[in-house]
Amino acid sequence: ALLYENTSDTNKFLSIVLDGAGLDGNRFAIGARVEVQSGGHSQTQEFFPSRGFCSSSSYKLNFGLPDKSYDQIKITWPDGGVTELPTSAVKKIRVSYEESNG
């Protein structure tokens, strides 16, 4: 058996946490759709943390990036509102519905 340890330091990622406090009865923005564009590629995730009876996954959405920054983030909230964030080199973002649509 072989054991491989990836010691690469070149991996880049972006973690997004959604705050749906302004959404009526949807504190965690369940059902939101997040699209991240970076390096000519687009990645999309829909936020549904429930995976079955009595189980849940992380409330972070993680995206792998080819570069240290992303070109654009587009969030479509469960009520149809849209938030677009410009280019940045941050690794972690917390987006609040109230701040973007309030």
C-alpha positions as CSV (number, residue, x, y, z in Angstrom):
1,A,0.0,0.0,0.0
2,L,1.1,3.5,-0.8
3,L,0.4,6.6,1.2
4,Y,0.5,9.9,-0.6
5,E,0.9,13.2,1.2
6,N,0.2,16.3,-0.8
7,T,2.6,18.9,0.4
8,S,1.7,21.4,-2.4
9,D,1.4,25.0,-1.2
10,T,-0.2,26.2,-4.4
11,N,-3.8,25.4,-3.7
12,K,-6.1,28.4,-3.6
13,F,-9.7,28.4,-2.4
14,L,-12.6,30.7,-1.5
15,S,-15.0,30.0,1.4
16,I,-18.4,31.8,1.4
17,V,-20.8,31.8,4.3
18,L,-24.3,33.3,3.5
19,D,-26.3,35.1,6.1
20,G,-30.0,35.2,5.3
21,A,-31.1,37.2,8.3
22,G,-33.2,39.5,6.1
23,L,-35.0,36.6,4.4
24,D,-38.3,35.9,6.0
25,G,-37.8,32.6,8.0
26,N,-34.7,31.6,6.1
27,R,-31.8,32.6,8.4
28,F,-29.2,30.5,6.6
29,A,-30.2,31.4,3.0
30,I,-31.0,27.8,2.1
31,G,-31.7,27.5,-1.6
32,A,-29.3,30.4,-2.6
33,R,-27.2,29.9,-5.7
34,V,-23.6,31.1,-5.8
35,E,-21.6,31.5,-9.0
36,V,-17.9,32.2,-8.8
37,Q,-16.0,33.3,-12.0
38,S,-12.2,33.0,-11.9
39,G,-9.5,32.6,-14.6
40,G,-12.1,32.2,-17.4
41,H,-13.9,29.4,-15.6
42,S,-17.3,29.4,-13.7
43,Q,-18.3,27.3,-10.7
44,T,-21.8,27.2,-9.3
45,Q,-23.1,25.7,-6.1
46,E,-26.6,25.8,-4.6
47,F,-26.8,25.9,-0.8
48,F,-28.7,22.9,0.6
49,P,-26.9,21.8,3.8
50,S,-29.4,19.0,4.6
51,R,-28.3,15.6,3.3
52,G,-31.0,13.4,4.8
53,F,-32.7,12.5,8.0
54,C,-30.9,14.1,11.0
55,S,-27.8,15.0,9.0
56,S,-26.2,18.2,7.7
57,S,-23.1,19.4,5.9
58,S,-21.0,22.5,6.4
59,Y,-22.6,25.9,6.1
60,K,-19.6,27.1,4.0
61,L,-19.5,26.9,0.3
62,N,-15.9,26.2,-0.9
63,F,-14.6,27.0,-4.4
64,G,-11.2,26.0,-5.8
65,L,-9.5,28.9,-7.6
66,P,-6.8,28.7,-10.3
67,D,-5.4,32.1,-9.1
68,K,-5.2,34.0,-5.8
69,S,-8.3,36.0,-6.7
70,Y,-11.7,35.6,-8.3
71,D,-13.2,37.8,-11.1
72,Q,-16.8,38.0,-9.8
73,I,-19.2,36.4,-7.4
74,K,-22.9,36.3,-8.2
75,I,-25.4,35.3,-5.5
76,T,-29.0,34.6,-6.3
77,W,-30.9,34.6,-3.0
78,P,-33.9,32.3,-2.5
79,D,-36.3,35.2,-2.9
80,G,-34.8,36.1,-6.4
81,G,-32.7,39.0,-5.3
82,V,-29.2,39.2,-6.8
83,T,-25.9,40.3,-5.3
84,E,-22.7,40.8,-7.3
85,L,-19.3,41.2,-5.7
86,P,-16.4,42.6,-7.6
87,T,-12.8,41.2,-7.9
88,S,-10.9,40.6,-4.7
89,A,-8.1,38.4,-3.3
90,V,-9.8,37.5,-0.1
91,K,-10.1,33.8,1.0
92,K,-13.1,34.0,3.2
93,I,-16.3,36.0,2.7
94,R,-19.5,36.4,4.8
95,V,-22.3,37.9,2.7
96,S,-25.4,39.2,4.5
97,Y,-28.7,39.5,2.7
98,E,-29.6,42.7,4.6
99,E,-26.4,44.5,3.5
100,S,-26.8,43.6,-0.2
101,N,-30.6,43.9,-0.7
102,G,-31.7,46.0,2.3
